[in-house]
Amino acid sequence: MRYRVLGGTGIEVSTYCLGTMMFGAIGNRDHADCERIIHSALDRGINFVDTADMYSAGEAEEIVGKALRDPRRRDDTVLATKVYFPVGGEGPNRGGTSRRWIVQAVENSLRRLGTDRIDLYQVHRPDERTDIEETLDVLGDLVTQGKIRTFGCSTFPAERIVEAHAVAERRGLRRFRTEQPPYSLLARGIETSVLPVAQRYGMGVLTWSPLASGFLTGKYRKGRPMDLGSGRPTIHPQRFDPELPVTAAKLDAVEEFTALAEEIGCTLPELAIAFAAAHPAVTSVILGPRTQEQLDGLLKGASLVLSDETLDRIDAIVPPGTDVYPADGVWQPRALTDPTARRRPAGERAAAD
């Protein structure tokens, strides 16, 4: 396994990162099996583990904590988690990126993880209710206190990343060192601005969903029956609706990528992961297996090198900066999600009385 420096932090992380979203209630409920998967990844050179407080309502963090309870395991592992989504009950202040919530959430994560420090603490989504200065200020305090080593953001649009860096420079605050965006053969939108901005600021980038929620596993093919009763379709059925044009567009592209993979002698998942790792802005690609078999399959392609010719052919199928579909789980600003944010009161809309 090769290692790359995570932005300007000096921390070396494996080119593959083990993601744990599928550990716990929404995926693999067998804690012992999940621990074995984590140990298998670590034994094979992966030293980077990513989780989040909201994965299975904290259960994934607990599983990771059990797997890393050996101090030697913990010391050798770069451990990342996230904060933003509500966890642990309902209430107006149980989520977001306010100082109040982050201070509480980090303690909860440390307890579930069974550790005294988090190597990379990430803001899971932008929070329009909280000034970014407030968020950066509390994250900097946590670094000073030794509870986290460094911090980053996840699924931030380029303009939000730029704003955060500008505020940090103006106010003399610590800045985001990493960004975690979705990136795959089918979702290349971040190539337009997010990845160039990350490079400009010297940020590490760990990408998620390289298999496009399962569409790049080879399990779902055009003209073939789709099993919607297991796996990802049971979690997000709307993303697999065969009647939607966007689903048809995914399946059309998958056919072309499958043919390309067969031609160069690899599997479709191997092609997908090698593609994400080949971008110069990408530090580490997050793999999110649910089973040992899935992890084994993903690691088989670790030595795959995509030639310039192959990358050119990928560009011809899905052009650079293009999203075949809106990447799942991407943050949307209130200006798009709330109609009242883009509509004047009815009495003020006309240009003249």
N, C-alpha and C positions, 0 to 999 in steps of 0.2 A: 504494500500500500504506500503510495506517495503522500507526502505531506506538503501543505502550503501554509504560508504565513497569513493569519487572519487579519487582513487590513494592516493598520499600523500598530497593532497590539503586541507584536512579537510572539504571539501564541501560535504554535504550529499545530495544525489540525489535518486530519486525514481528508483526502479528496472525496471520500464518501462519508456522510454523517448518518448515524442511525436515528431515524425518526420514530417516535413512540406513540403516534396518534392512534394506531390500531391496537394498542395494548389496553385492556380493561373492558368495560361494559360494551363499548361500541364495536369491539373487534374480538380479540383473543381474551377470554375471561379466565384462562388458566394462568395464574400468577407464576407458578413454577416454570411453566413452559416459556412464558415471556422472559423470565430471568435467564433461562438457558439460551434463548435467542440473543439476549444482550451479551452474555458471556462469549457466545460463539463469535459475534461481531468483534468484540474486543480482542479475542484470541487471534483473529485474522487480520489485525492491524488497524481496525477502525478505533480511533481514540476520541471521537466526537459524538456525543449523544445529545439529542434535542428533544425536549418535551414541552409541556405547557400546563399551567394550573387548571385549565378548563378541559383538558383531555380526560374524558370519562369522569368529569367532576372531581379531579384530583387523584383518581385511582392510578393513572399512568405515572404520576410523580411518585406515588407510593411504591409501585413496582420497580421503578428505576432506583429508588432508594434502597430497596431490598437487594437488588443486583449489585449495588456499589457499596454494600455495608463493610466489605473488607477494605481497610484503609489504603492498602496498596492499589486496589482497583480504583478507588476514588482518586488517589493522587495521580494516577496515570490517565485519568479521563477528563477531557474538557467537557464540562456539564453546562448545558444551556436550557433555560426555561423562559416562560413568557408571562406577561400580566396584561390584563385589559378586560376580558370578558367576566361577567358575574360568576362567582363561584361560592358555594356554601350557603345558599339561601337567597331570599328575595329582599329587596330594599333599595331605596334611592341612591345609596352610596356604596353598594357592593359591586363595583366595577369601575372601569375608566382608568384614567391616569392621574388623578389628583394625588397630592401628597398623602392625604388621609388613607386612600385605598392602597396605594403602592406600599406604604409602610406596613399596613396590615397584611397585604398579600404576600410580600416577600417573607415575612415571618412564617406564614402558613406553608409556603413552598419549602422553606428550609426545614420545617418540621416534617413534612411529608417525604422529602428527599433524604432525611436523616443525615444532613451535613451542616457544616457551619459556614459554608460559602458557596456561591453560585458563580461559575466562571464567566458566563455570558447571560445577562438578564435583558430580555427583549420586550419592547412595547408592541403588543400583538397587533394593534390597529391604531390609526390616528383617533384622537378624542377631541371633537370640536367644542366640547364644553370646557376644556381645560387649556389654559395658556401653555404653550410648549415650554416657556421659561420655567413654569412651575414644575413640569415633569422633569426637565433636565436638572433642575436644582435638587430635587429629592434623589434622583438617580446618582448625582455626583456625591451627595451625602452618604449614600449607601456604599459607594466605592471607598470613601474616606473611612467609614466604619468597618470596612473589611468584609461586609456581608455579600458584596458582589465584586468581581474583579474588573469587569468592563460591561458596557451596555450597548444595545442597538435597537433597531426598529424592524418591524415586519409588515410587509404589504403596504408600504407608504408610497404614494405617488411621488414623482420626481420633485414637484413643487413643494411638497411638505418636507422632503429631505433638505432641500435648499434652505427653506425657511428655518428649519431646526439648526442648521449649521450657522446661518447668519445670526440667529439669536444667541447661540453659544459664543460666537466670536465677540458680539457686541457686549454681552453681559459677563464675559470671562468665565463661562461655565464649561464643564466637560461636554464632549459632543458624542453623538452617535458614532460608533465605530463599525457597525455592521448593518446590513439590510437583508431581510429574508423575504424574497418575492417568489411568486409562482413562475415556473419557466419550463417549457416543454416544446417538443416538435409541433404541437398544436396551439401553443400559447406563447408567442414570441413578442408580444407587445412591449415588454420591458426593454427590448433592445433599442427602442427609439430614444428613450430618455433616462429611465431608471438606471440601467447599467452604465451608460456614459457618465451620469452624475456620480454614481458610486465610485467609478474610477477617478473622477476629478477630485473627489474628497479623500481618496485613499481608503475607502471602506472595504471591509471584507463582505462577501456576498455568499450566503448559503441558500440555495434555491429549493423550493418544495414542489411537489406534485410533478415529478419528471415523467410519470406514466399517465398523466392527465386523467386522474381519478379512475384508472383502470382501462381506458380506451387504448393505451399503448402496450397493454399486456399481451394482446393477440386473442383475448377471450371474446371480444365483441367484433364480429365481422359483418360486412355488408351482405345482405341476402340470406343470412343464417339466423335461426332462432336465437333470441337473446334471453339468457337466464336472468330474470329480474327478481328472483326469489332469494338470492344470496349475495353476499359481498356488498360492494358499494351501492348497487341499486336499491338495497333495502334502507340505506341511510339517506340517500338523496335521489329518490325515484325520478324527479323532474329532469335530472341531468341525463337520463337514459331513455326518455320517451321517444320511441321510434317514429312517432308522427311529427316530431318537430324538425324543421329544416336544418337547425343547427346540429342535431344528431346525425342527419344524413351527411352533412358536410364533414363531420368528424370521421364517419365511417368511410367516406370517399378517400380522404387523406390517408387513413389507416391502410387501405388497400395498396396505395402507392408506396408507403413506407415499408409495408410487409414485403413487397416485391424487391425493394432496394436492399432490405436486410438479408433476404435469401440470396441475392446476387453477390453480396460481399461476404457471405458466410457467417452471419451472426443471427441472433434472435431479435425480434422487434424490441423487447425491453432493453437488450444490450445496446442496440442502436440509439434508443431514446436517452439512456443515461449517459452514454459516451458523448452524445451531442451536447447535453447540458454542461458536462465537465470541460468541453473543448473551448468554451468562451473565455477570453482572457480576463474578464471581470469576475468570473465565478471562482470562488475559493473552494466550496464544498457543495456536493449534491446530496440532499436528504433522501434517503431510502426509507420507505415506510412499510416494512413487511408485517404481515399478521402471523405468518407461520415460518418455521425453520426452512421449509422447502422454498418458500418465496425468497428468503434471504439468500439461500444457496444459489438460486437461479440468477439473482441480481448480481452476485459477486463473481459469477463465472465470466462476465464481460469486463472485469476490472482492467485488463491489459489491452482492451480494444483501442486501436488508434484509427480515427477516421481521417482519410486522406482529403486533400483539398478538393479532389474530384467528387468524392462522396458528399462533402459539405456543400459543394456547388449544386449537386442534384437535390439535396435537401432544400436549399434555397429556392429551387425551381418548383418544388411541390408546395411549400409554404414560404412565401417571401419573407425576408428579414423584417422584423417589426410588426408582423401580421398575427392577429389572433383569429384562428378558425372559429373559436367560440370565446365568449367572455370568460376569462379564467375563473374557475370556481372559487368562491370565498373572497374575491377581491373587494376591498373597501370602496364604498361609494359615498361621496360627500352629500351633505344634506341638500345641497342645491339640486341634486338629481333625484333624491329619494322623497323629498317633501315638496309637493306642488306649491305650497304657500310661500316657499323660499324664492320662487321665481315668478310670482304673480302679485302685482300691485292690487290693493283693494279695488273692487269693481268701480267705485266712484272716481278713481284716479287714473284709469287706464286710457281714457280717450285723450287725444292731443288737443282737443278744443271742447268748450262747453257746448 
